[in-house]
Amino acid sequence: MTTAETSGFVRIRLEVVLQVDDEGAVTEAALRRIAEDEGMPEAERAHAESAVTEDTAEALAYLVDPFDLVGEVPGVELQQASWSSERIDYDPDSPEWDLGEDDGGDEPYDD
């Protein structure tokens, strides 16, 4: 039997490139989210506030949440997620950024 026939787990790989036009707005939104997180310990809150203030990529990491992507999808439960953000050099005309290019990963899921 193949994995598709025996496993109910599906991995979705996603890469997103965002253009930030207003770093201040991103930072403010991240700071609001941190302030609203009642379960965050004060030491962690201070670290998070410092990180999002110093780096817009870190601020985006606080705002973009994989749980939000699948939270309303019926019949699924998110088991694990990880994500990161980093500043990159982006050239949309470069063949390196061809989103249709096969990355050598697993075959796409077909239903």
QUITAFEN-V268163 format. One record per backbone hydrogen bond with DSSP energy under -1.0 kcal/mol. NH is the residue of the N-H (numbers start at 1). CO is the residue of the C=O. Records with the same first field share a line. If there is no record, write none. Layout:
BEGIN
NH: CO, CO
END
This chain:
BEGIN
6: 2
7: 3
26: 22
27: 23
28: 24
29: 25
30: 26
31: 27
32: 28
33: 29
34: 30
35: 31
36: 32
38: 36
40: 37
45: 41
46: 42
47: 43
48: 44
49: 45
50: 46
51: 47
52: 48
53: 49
54: 50
55: 51
59: 55
60: 56
61: 57
62: 58
63: 59
64: 60
68: 65
70: 66
71: 67
73: 70
76: 73
94: 91
97: 94
98: 95
101: 98
END
